[in-house]
Amino acid sequence: MHIVVCIKQVPDSAQIRVHPVTNTIMRQGVPAIVNPYDLFSLEEALRLKDQFGGKVTVLCMGPPQAEEALRKCISFGADDAILVTDRAFAGADTLATSYALASAIRKIGSEQKVDMVFTGKQTIDGDTAQVGPGIAKRLGLQLLTYVSRIVETDLEKGTITVERRGEGGVQVLRTALPCLITMLENTNEMRFASLPMMIHAAACQVRKWNKDDAGIEDVTKIGLKGSPTVVSRVFGPTPRAQKAEMMTVESSSLRDISLNLLQSIFTVHPTLEQDLVDKLSA
């Protein structure tokens, strides 16, 4: 079994600030981390490797410093790491990114057949959840999004059964391999890297591919040229001027406190009570 896990190095969103004058993201001094959602996918891929054997390849498109994120993935147990890096990829949106990654996965598949591709459900810097489905569409892979659990993998029949969370509940889906899976958060717990694996990760060779190595056939579909998305402005949320309202109740009963709170809410939003009644009676 050969599994490719797409990861991304992202700025730690907890420490990102927006410049008050230019309204641009201030990245100076912000540490880079592996996209947290991608780690759930990596752990799931490693569990499949533990169960069936095989190889896990981590793939990242980014600047040269993203090599650090790939080495971290190697320390967890990935077997191979490829960094797709080229100035031609600069300014890529989700459309251009999915094209570049799909080309790289196709190139990886020419070396060894790829049975599964894993991605996180989204990244914490873009939050679009578009790259995974975009890769699946370009490669003609079966797509399983928002997967919460892999129920069964049958390599002899070439099928996989998963649980997928939807708005109406949990769906149980079975599809044929190869496929692309986007994992939900909190579906597993990332293992710890052992000292021997950390030493191995520090010494291992991360393969670096430019646009030619990655098999890019049309340079107009990568980087800024291949990105129709335009970000007109980035801004932080406006601070709320309204202060929290203090409510005093004479009774310590939870029921009385709840009724007082609901009454206060219905007073501020007079149509809310009737809307709730209509929805409950529907």
C-alpha positions as CSV (number, residue, x, y, z in Angstrom):
1,M,0.0,0.0,0.0
2,H,1.3,3.4,-0.9
3,I,-0.3,6.5,0.7
4,V,0.4,10.1,-0.1
5,V,-0.4,12.7,2.6
6,C,-0.6,16.3,1.5
7,I,0.5,18.7,4.3
8,K,1.1,22.5,4.5
9,Q,3.3,24.6,6.6
10,V,1.2,27.5,7.9
11,P,1.7,30.4,10.3
12,D,0.5,29.8,13.8
13,S,-2.9,31.5,13.6
14,A,-2.9,32.1,17.4
15,Q,-0.1,34.6,16.9
16,I,-1.1,36.3,13.6
17,R,-1.9,40.0,13.7
18,V,-3.3,42.4,11.1
19,H,-1.5,45.6,10.5
20,P,-3.8,48.5,11.6
21,V,-2.9,50.8,8.7
22,T,-2.3,48.5,5.7
23,N,-4.7,45.8,6.7
24,T,-2.3,43.1,5.7
25,I,-1.3,40.0,7.7
26,M,1.9,40.6,9.8
27,R,3.9,37.4,9.5
28,Q,7.2,38.7,10.9
29,G,8.1,36.8,14.0
30,V,5.1,34.4,13.7
31,P,6.3,30.7,14.0
32,A,5.4,28.3,11.3
33,I,3.7,25.0,12.1
34,V,2.3,22.0,10.3
35,N,-1.3,22.6,9.5
36,P,-3.1,20.9,12.5
37,Y,-5.8,19.4,10.4
38,D,-3.2,17.6,8.3
39,L,-1.8,15.9,11.3
40,F,-5.1,14.0,11.7
41,S,-4.7,12.7,8.2
42,L,-1.0,11.8,8.7
43,E,-1.9,9.8,11.8
44,E,-4.6,7.9,10.0
45,A,-2.3,7.1,7.1
46,L,0.3,5.8,9.6
47,R,-2.3,3.6,11.3
48,L,-3.1,2.1,7.9
49,K,0.6,1.5,7.3
50,D,0.9,-0.2,10.7
51,Q,-2.0,-2.4,9.8
52,F,-1.2,-3.3,6.2
53,G,2.4,-2.3,5.8
54,G,3.5,-0.2,2.8
55,K,4.8,3.3,2.4
56,V,3.7,6.8,3.4
57,T,4.9,9.8,1.4
58,V,4.3,13.3,2.6
59,L,4.0,16.0,0.0
60,C,4.1,19.8,0.5
61,M,4.1,22.7,-1.8
62,G,5.8,25.8,-0.3
63,P,8.9,27.8,0.2
64,P,12.3,26.1,1.1
65,Q,11.7,26.6,4.8
66,A,8.7,24.2,4.6
67,E,11.3,21.4,4.7
68,E,11.1,21.7,8.4
69,A,7.4,20.7,8.4
70,L,8.2,17.6,6.3
71,R,11.0,16.6,8.6
72,K,8.5,16.7,11.5
73,C,6.3,14.3,9.5
74,I,9.2,12.0,8.9
75,S,9.9,11.9,12.7
76,F,6.3,10.7,13.2
77,G,6.9,7.7,10.9
78,A,6.5,8.9,7.2
79,D,8.9,7.1,4.8
80,D,9.5,9.7,2.1
81,A,9.1,13.5,1.9
82,I,8.8,15.7,-1.2
83,L,8.8,19.5,-1.2
84,V,7.5,21.1,-4.3
85,T,9.2,24.5,-4.3
86,D,9.7,27.0,-7.1
87,R,9.3,30.7,-7.4
88,A,6.8,30.0,-10.2
89,F,4.3,28.7,-7.5
90,A,4.3,32.0,-5.6
91,G,0.9,33.6,-5.2
92,A,-1.0,30.3,-5.9
93,D,-4.7,30.2,-4.8
94,T,-6.6,26.9,-4.2
95,L,-7.1,26.3,-8.0
96,A,-3.4,26.6,-8.8
97,T,-2.4,24.7,-5.7
98,S,-4.6,21.7,-6.5
99,Y,-3.2,21.7,-10.0
100,A,0.4,21.7,-8.8
101,L,-0.2,19.0,-6.1
102,A,-2.2,16.8,-8.5
103,S,0.7,17.0,-11.0
104,A,3.2,16.0,-8.3
105,I,1.0,13.1,-7.1
106,R,0.8,11.9,-10.7
107,K,4.6,12.0,-10.9
108,I,4.8,10.1,-7.6
109,G,2.4,7.6,-9.0
110,S,4.7,7.0,-11.9
111,E,7.4,5.8,-9.5
112,Q,5.0,3.7,-7.3
113,K,1.3,3.3,-7.6
114,V,-0.7,5.5,-5.2
115,D,-3.6,3.8,-3.4
116,M,-4.8,6.6,-1.2
117,V,-4.3,10.3,-0.8
118,F,-5.0,12.0,2.5
119,T,-5.5,15.7,3.2
120,G,-6.8,17.6,6.2
121,K,-10.3,19.0,5.9
122,Q,-8.9,22.5,5.4
123,T,-6.0,24.7,6.4
124,I,-6.1,27.2,9.3
125,D,-4.8,30.1,7.1
126,G,-7.2,29.7,4.2
127,D,-10.1,27.7,5.6
128,T,-11.5,27.0,2.1
129,A,-11.5,23.2,2.2
130,Q,-11.1,23.3,-1.6
131,V,-7.6,21.8,-2.3
132,G,-8.4,18.2,-1.4
133,P,-11.5,18.0,-3.6
134,G,-9.6,19.9,-6.3
135,I,-6.9,17.3,-6.3
136,A,-9.4,14.4,-6.4
137,K,-11.2,16.0,-9.4
138,R,-8.0,16.5,-11.4
139,L,-6.8,13.0,-10.7
140,G,-10.1,11.3,-11.1
141,L,-10.1,9.8,-7.6
142,Q,-13.1,8.8,-5.5
143,L,-13.6,11.6,-3.0
144,L,-14.5,11.1,0.7
145,T,-14.7,14.4,2.6
146,Y,-15.1,15.1,6.4
147,V,-14.3,11.5,7.3
148,S,-14.5,10.8,11.0
149,R,-13.5,7.1,11.0
150,I,-12.2,4.4,8.7
151,V,-14.4,1.4,9.3
152,E,-12.8,-1.2,7.0
153,T,-10.1,-1.4,4.3
154,D,-10.2,-4.4,2.0
155,L,-7.1,-4.4,-0.2
156,E,-8.0,-7.6,-1.9
157,K,-11.3,-6.2,-3.1
158,G,-9.8,-2.7,-3.4
159,T,-12.5,-1.0,-1.3
160,I,-12.7,1.2,1.7
161,T,-15.6,1.9,4.1
162,V,-15.7,5.1,6.1
163,E,-17.9,7.1,8.4
164,R,-18.5,10.6,7.1
165,R,-20.1,13.4,9.1
166,G,-22.8,15.4,7.3
167,E,-25.3,18.0,8.4
168,G,-28.0,15.4,8.9
169,G,-25.9,12.9,10.8
170,V,-23.3,10.2,10.0
171,Q,-23.1,8.6,6.7
172,V,-21.4,5.2,6.1
173,L,-19.9,5.1,2.6
174,R,-18.0,2.4,0.7
175,T,-16.0,3.2,-2.4
176,A,-13.3,1.7,-4.6
177,L,-9.6,2.5,-4.3
178,P,-7.7,4.7,-5.2
179,C,-9.5,7.5,-3.3
180,L,-8.8,10.8,-1.6
181,I,-9.8,11.3,2.0
182,T,-10.1,14.5,3.9
183,M,-10.1,13.8,7.7
184,L,-12.0,15.7,10.3
185,E,-10.3,17.1,13.4
186,N,-10.2,15.2,16.7
187,T,-10.7,11.9,14.9
188,N,-7.5,10.4,16.3
189,E,-4.5,11.4,18.5
190,M,-1.1,12.1,16.9
191,R,1.6,9.8,18.1
192,F,4.7,11.0,19.7
193,A,8.0,11.0,17.8
194,S,10.6,8.7,19.3
195,L,14.2,9.9,19.7
196,P,15.6,7.5,17.0
197,M,12.9,8.8,14.6
198,M,13.8,12.4,15.3
199,I,17.4,11.7,14.7
200,H,16.5,9.9,11.4
201,A,14.3,12.9,10.4
202,A,17.1,15.3,11.0
203,A,19.5,13.3,8.8
204,C,17.1,12.1,6.0
205,Q,17.0,13.7,2.6
206,V,13.9,15.6,1.7
207,R,13.4,15.5,-2.1
208,K,12.9,19.0,-3.6
209,W,11.1,19.3,-6.9
210,N,10.8,22.4,-9.0
211,K,8.0,22.9,-11.5
212,D,9.7,20.6,-14.1
213,D,10.4,17.9,-11.6
214,A,6.8,18.0,-10.5
215,G,5.6,17.4,-14.0
216,I,3.9,20.7,-14.5
217,E,2.7,20.7,-18.1
218,D,1.1,24.2,-18.3
219,V,2.8,27.0,-16.4
220,T,-0.1,29.3,-16.9
221,K,-2.1,27.2,-14.4
222,I,0.3,27.6,-11.5
223,G,1.3,30.6,-9.3
224,L,-0.2,34.0,-9.7
225,K,-1.0,33.5,-13.4
226,G,-3.1,30.5,-12.6
227,S,-4.9,32.0,-9.7
228,P,-8.2,33.8,-10.5
229,T,-8.9,34.5,-6.8
230,V,-8.3,38.1,-5.7
231,V,-8.0,39.1,-2.1
232,S,-9.0,42.7,-2.1
233,R,-8.6,43.4,1.6
234,V,-7.6,41.6,4.9
235,F,-8.9,43.0,8.1
236,G,-9.4,42.1,11.7
237,P,-12.9,42.0,13.3
238,T,-14.3,45.3,14.6
239,P,-14.3,45.4,18.4
240,R,-17.8,45.4,19.8
241,A,-18.7,48.6,21.5
242,Q,-21.6,47.1,23.4
243,K,-20.5,45.9,26.8
244,A,-21.8,42.7,28.5
245,E,-25.0,43.2,30.4
246,M,-25.1,42.1,34.0
247,M,-28.2,40.3,35.2
248,T,-29.1,40.1,38.8
249,V,-31.6,37.4,40.0
250,E,-32.9,36.9,43.5
251,S,-33.3,33.2,43.2
252,S,-30.4,30.7,43.0
253,S,-32.6,28.2,41.2
254,L,-31.2,27.1,37.8
255,R,-34.8,27.2,36.4
256,D,-35.4,30.7,37.5
257,I,-32.0,31.9,36.1
258,S,-32.7,30.2,32.8
259,L,-36.2,31.8,32.5
260,N,-34.8,35.2,33.3
261,L,-32.1,34.8,30.7
262,L,-34.6,33.7,28.1
263,Q,-36.9,36.6,28.9
264,S,-34.0,39.1,28.5
265,I,-33.1,37.6,25.1
266,F,-36.7,37.6,23.9
267,T,-37.0,41.3,24.9
268,V,-34.0,42.2,22.8
269,H,-35.1,40.0,19.9
270,P,-38.9,40.1,19.9
271,T,-39.4,37.8,16.9
272,L,-37.1,35.1,18.2
273,E,-39.6,33.4,20.5
274,Q,-42.2,33.0,17.7
275,D,-39.5,31.7,15.3
276,L,-38.5,29.1,17.8
277,V,-42.1,28.0,18.4
278,D,-42.7,27.7,14.6
279,K,-39.6,25.6,14.1
280,L,-40.4,23.3,17.0
281,S,-44.0,22.8,15.9
282,A,-43.0,22.2,12.3
